[in-house]
Amino acid sequence: MIAAGHYDWTNDKINAQSFSIEGTGAIEFEAVLFHLYKDISFSFQIIKGQIEEVGFEVGKIEHILSFGASYPEEQRKFPIFGLGFVGGVHSERRVLCLDRGGSKRGLNLPRWSNDWPVHSRFLGVRKKVAQARIS
């Protein structure tokens, strides 16, 4: 899934040994980028609560990788965090992020912070529901 994103750079700690993908096959999901419009401290629970309040859940690694491959230009606008995985690297809490550097796209593991820059986005997802057909 990382290769499908065609990133210009990736954090070498993001690999199959450190991160496991849940499930098999393909599942369609809706994705929404949540923006809190503030440059202040937000706890994980506040961000997660706002995402869940409207029927979504925080994006996991499989969602972030799929989103990055499907919508590569979005991360050139702002960093996109998938808070469905918080992992430890060198005794530090890290989160998965579709990151940018100039015109380059990357897959990163920045340090966990409660101080999210105003331009940050957080991936929320939910399974697509099939539309009922009337005949």
C-alpha positions in Angstrom: 0.0 0.0 0.0 2.9 2.4 0.6 4.2 1.8 -2.9 0.8 2.6 -4.4 1.1 6.1 -2.9 4.2 7.0 -5.0 5.6 9.1 -2.2 8.8 11.1 -2.6 9.9 10.0 0.8 8.7 7.8 3.7 9.8 7.2 7.2 11.6 3.9 7.3 9.8 3.0 10.5 6.6 2.6 8.6 6.8 -1.0 7.5 4.9 -4.3 7.7 6.8 -5.3 10.8 5.9 -2.2 12.8 2.3 -1.7 11.4 -0.3 -4.3 10.7 -3.1 -3.8 8.3 -6.5 -5.1 9.6 -8.7 -7.1 7.3 -8.3 -8.4 3.8 -9.7 -7.5 0.4 -11.2 -4.1 -0.5 -13.7 -2.1 1.4 -15.2 1.1 0.2 -15.3 3.9 2.7 -16.2 7.6 2.8 -13.4 9.9 3.9 -13.7 13.4 5.3 -10.9 15.7 6.3 -11.7 17.4 9.6 -10.3 20.8 10.3 -10.6 22.3 13.8 -9.8 25.9 12.6 -7.8 26.7 15.7 -4.1 26.8 16.5 -4.3 25.6 20.1 -3.9 22.5 22.1 -6.4 19.7 21.4 -6.3 16.3 23.1 -6.8 13.1 21.1 -10.1 12.6 22.9 -11.4 16.0 21.7 -10.4 15.4 18.1 -11.7 11.9 18.2 -15.0 13.0 19.8 -15.6 15.6 17.1 -15.0 13.1 14.4 -17.3 10.4 16.0 -20.0 13.0 16.8 -20.9 13.1 13.1 -20.7 9.3 12.5 -17.1 8.8 11.5 -14.1 7.2 13.1 -10.5 8.2 13.1 -8.5 7.0 10.1 -6.2 3.9 10.6 -3.1 3.1 8.7 -5.0 1.3 5.9 -7.3 4.4 5.5 -4.4 6.9 5.4 -2.5 4.8 2.8 -5.6 4.4 0.7 -6.4 8.1 0.9 -2.8 9.1 0.0 -2.8 6.9 -3.0 -6.3 8.1 -4.2 -5.9 11.8 -3.5 -2.2 12.7 -3.7 -2.7 16.4 -4.2 -4.6 16.9 -0.9 -1.5 16.4 1.2 0.3 19.1 -0.8 -2.2 21.6 0.8 -1.8 20.5 4.4 -0.6 17.7 6.6 -3.2 14.9 7.1 -3.1 12.9 10.3 -4.5 9.4 10.8 -5.1 9.2 14.5 -6.4 5.6 14.4 -2.8 4.4 15.1 -0.6 5.9 17.8 2.6 4.0 18.0 5.9 4.1 19.8 9.2 4.8 18.1 12.3 5.2 20.2 10.1 5.6 23.3 8.1 8.4 21.8 4.5 8.4 20.8 4.1 8.9 17.1 1.1 9.3 14.7 0.8 8.6 11.0 0.8 11.6 8.7 0.6 12.3 5.0 3.1 15.1 5.0 4.6 17.6 2.6 7.8 19.4 2.0 7.7 22.0 -0.8 6.1 20.2 -3.7 7.2 16.8 -2.4 4.8 14.3 -0.8 5.8 12.1 2.1 4.6 9.5 4.6 5.8 10.5 8.0 5.6 9.6 11.7 5.8 12.9 13.6 5.8 13.0 17.3 2.5 12.9 19.1 1.5 16.4 20.1 -1.5 18.1 21.5 -0.4 21.3 19.8 -1.7 20.8 16.2 -1.0 23.6 13.7 -4.1 25.4 12.4 -3.6 24.0 8.9 -3.7 20.3 10.1 -6.4 18.0 8.9 -7.5 14.7 10.5 -8.9 11.8 8.5 -12.3 10.5 9.4 -13.8 7.5 7.7 -16.9 5.4 7.6 -18.0 2.4 5.5 -20.0 3.3 2.5 -23.6 2.2 2.8 -25.2 0.7 -0.3 -28.1 2.7 -1.5 -31.5 0.9 -1.5 -33.1 0.2 -4.9 -36.8 0.5 -5.5 -38.2 -1.4 -8.4 
